[in-house]
Amino acid sequence: MSNSDENLQTSLDRADDFESLRLLDVDQVCRLFRIKKSWVYDAVEAGTLPVIRLGRQLRFREPELVAFLADATTGGFKKSESVPGRGS
């Protein structure tokens, strides 16, 4: 493979990496989470929602949003816990 072919392949590999890196804007996050913009801005300001700042624009990575939701999930019962009102 020639040097120019290797460079082309490297560029194509990088393009594939960037394709998998889908960035969402604030409106898309609001639709996805079904929340108001003010909540997103408050969470970004508090540092609880991971964000990429591109100038004045805010962008969010899908995998980081999934991780945020997983960390924010509460509730549920462990097998050893009893359900309230049902006894042990």
Legacy VTK file of the C-alpha trace (Angstrom):
# vtk DataFile Version 3.0
C-alpha trace
ASCII
DATASET POLYDATA
POINTS 88 float
0.000 0.000 0.000
1.430 3.402 -0.952
1.814 6.292 1.465
-1.140 8.162 -0.099
-3.321 5.029 0.212
-2.358 4.694 3.874
-3.203 8.359 4.483
-6.565 7.907 2.769
-7.342 4.829 4.881
-6.351 6.691 8.056
-8.655 9.557 7.091
-11.507 7.147 6.423
-10.958 5.424 9.774
-11.110 8.780 11.536
-14.306 9.680 9.664
-15.874 6.445 10.921
-14.875 7.400 14.469
-16.529 10.788 14.093
-19.680 9.265 12.630
-20.100 7.210 15.784
-19.678 10.393 17.812
-23.122 11.873 17.367
-23.495 15.181 19.165
-26.903 16.390 20.312
-27.924 19.987 20.852
-30.031 21.318 23.742
-33.326 20.939 21.848
-32.568 17.303 21.035
-31.685 16.552 24.666
-34.944 18.184 25.755
-36.952 16.015 23.368
-35.009 12.901 24.354
-35.430 13.449 28.115
-38.844 15.169 27.754
-37.714 18.084 29.879
-37.528 21.863 29.627
-34.497 23.780 28.360
-34.118 25.463 31.726
-33.452 22.064 33.353
-30.694 21.321 30.831
-29.063 24.724 31.345
-29.314 24.361 35.146
-27.776 20.866 35.035
-24.934 22.095 32.807
-24.289 25.071 35.086
-24.282 22.786 38.152
-21.834 20.463 36.409
-24.110 17.425 36.692
-24.770 17.003 32.961
-21.652 16.398 30.818
-21.370 18.943 28.022
-19.098 20.002 25.188
-18.880 23.762 24.730
-18.267 24.913 21.172
-18.097 28.653 21.570
-21.542 29.575 22.881
-23.087 26.335 21.658
-23.656 23.336 23.914
-23.364 19.803 22.568
-23.861 16.465 24.274
-22.473 12.992 23.518
-25.051 10.198 23.443
-22.939 7.720 25.477
-22.428 10.318 28.221
-26.168 11.002 28.346
-26.847 7.277 28.692
-24.307 7.091 31.540
-25.894 10.145 33.161
-29.321 8.479 33.055
-27.925 5.249 34.487
-26.330 7.171 37.370
-29.514 9.176 37.935
-31.742 6.101 38.092
-33.082 5.488 41.589
-35.567 3.152 43.157
-36.235 -0.473 42.596
-35.863 -3.248 45.086
-33.120 -5.722 45.722
-34.224 -9.307 46.159
-33.486 -9.086 49.879
-35.772 -6.084 50.343
-39.494 -6.413 50.908
-42.036 -4.393 48.984
-43.780 -1.856 51.259
-47.306 -2.949 52.128
-46.736 -6.576 51.126
-44.946 -7.840 54.200
-41.831 -10.006 54.221
LINES 1 89
88 0 1 2 3 4 5 6 7 8 9 10 11 12 13 14 15 16 17 18 19 20 21 22 23 24 25 26 27 28 29 30 31 32 33 34 35 36 37 38 39 40 41 42 43 44 45 46 47 48 49 50 51 52 53 54 55 56 57 58 59 60 61 62 63 64 65 66 67 68 69 70 71 72 73 74 75 76 77 78 79 80 81 82 83 84 85 86 87
